[in-house]
């Protein structure tokens, strides 16, 4: 049976993100507390790998353009397959922090480079294909906490053993990722063996000075700012208005399922009907949904808003990556996806932080309204600077 590079990429993405997610959800905060850390220590460890994503996504994209995307995917898979086994020897919080920094390299490299590779494999249908790749990673993200939580639950009376078992499963998934990545053939349309570092950085300069790429990345960062606010504060908000933890779980699960199912469809829709209007109206829809949480205090309306917010996430994020690929040259696509990865990580990381400050002084409901305003502002800037630009309106899916 001949397995295509795209199927190999999606399969590797599923196991890679399963491995990444099971290393932190739900085991990481419990393991950190087991090592003797307080709440501030738990928060510090949780933020370490996100920091790696912000810092390393851009260099990973540059190196992918210079050295080849497959080489960088193999390197990230080596990290996926080795980092989990280091957790078995951790005895204090600083060792754990160093391992989280190292482990964070894997996702920081894998996602932008794999997305660039998918966009290189496909042209007119790249929105749909990026959507399918994203769905494969979301499946891994969805399954991982269930598996990790089940292991901890079964071995509840021997917690030290349960953490080790979780990280052994994490390591096994990393090894599968490495095997699948080695099977991916070199797919670059252009080989950059003769390209100088000077040329590489010149191409990167064109990426970071592209108004379309930066503003589109900022829109994705804005909706992830809102998502970070939602996932952090909707449990506290719902419990505070008298809903149960079970109902909170339904909110979160329904949103992930909606996002997983709709991303390929929305990506395909952007291929056929254009990406700019989809990004704009998806951001407005997301703004309406996240702001709407502050006005309702019963289960059904909040469930509907959760599902619609998941839909808005799929509408925006399925089109942004593809549009950035459209705007970038083939030899600079890794850099472009690295810029997107770094900016979106900033949005996702600062969402809970900024909204936490708003919630502390004005209440959780106001934090939802604040996130809504951030999205409206991003949508308006996108409309004025990208959609009204004749040069970018004429961009084809190439």
C-alpha positions, 0 to 999 in steps of 0.5 A: 500500500502506497501511503501519501506524504500528506497521510504520513504528515497527518498521522505524524501530527496526530501522534506528535500532538497526542504526545505533547498534550498528554505530557501536560494535561492533566498530569503536569500540574499534578506532577509539579505539585507532587514535587512540592511546588506551590501555585506560582510554581505550577503556573511557572512550569505551565508557561515554560513550553509556551515561552519556547513556542513564542521564541523558537517558531520563527528560527524554526521556520527560517531553518526549514527554508534553509535546511529543508522542511523534512530535516526540521520535522525529523529533528522535532520528532527526535525531541518528541521521542526523547524528552518524555523519558527525561521526566522519569528522572525528575526530582525537583522543579528546576529539572522539570523546567529545563525538560519543559523547555527542551520538550517545547522545542518539538511543538514549536518546530513541528506545527509551523514546519508541517503546515508549511509542508502541507501548503507546499504539497497543495495549491488550490486546495491548500485551505482544505488540506491544512484543515485536515492536518489541523483536525488530525492534531486536534484528535490527538489533543482531544484523546490525550487528556482522556488517556492521561486522566484514565492512567492517573485515575487507575493508579490513584493510590500509587501517584509516583508510578502513575506519572511514570506510566503517563510519560512512558505512553508519551514517549511511545507516541513520540517514537511513533512520531519519529518513525512516521516522520522518517517515512515522509519523503523530501517534498520541497519543490525547490531545494535550497542547497545553493542558497546563502544565509544572506539570501535566507535572511533577505527572504525572511525580511520580506516576510516580516515586512509583509503587512498582510502576513503580520496582520493576518497573524495578528487576527489569529492571535486575537481569536486565540487570545479570546480562546485562552480567555474562554478555556481559562475562565469559563469554568470559574464563571459557570461554577460561579453562576451555579452550573455543575462541573459536568456542564462545564465539561460539556461546554469545553468538549462540544467546542473542541468537537465542533472545531475538529469537525468543521476545520476541513470544511471551512478550509475547503470553503476558503479555497472556493470562496476566498479567504479574506471575507472568511477571516473577517466575518469569522473574527466578528462572529467570534467577538459576538460569541466571546462577548455573549458569555457575559450576558447569559447565566443558564446552560443552554445559551452558554452551550450554544455560544460555546459551539458557535465560538468553536465554529468561529475558531474553525472559520478563522484559523482554517483560512489564516494559515492558507492565506499566509501561504498564498501571500508568501513565496515558496522559498519563504513559506517556512519563515511565514509559518514560523511568524504565524506560530510565534504571533499566535502563541503570544496571543494564546499566552497573553489571553489568560494573563490580560483577562486575568487582570481584567477579571481581578478588578472588574469581574470575569464577565468583563474579561469576556467583553475585553476579549471581544473588543480585542477581536473586533479591533483585529477584524477592523484592522484586517478589513482596513489594511488587507481587504481594502488593499487592491494588491492583496484582494487579487492574491490567488491560491498559488 
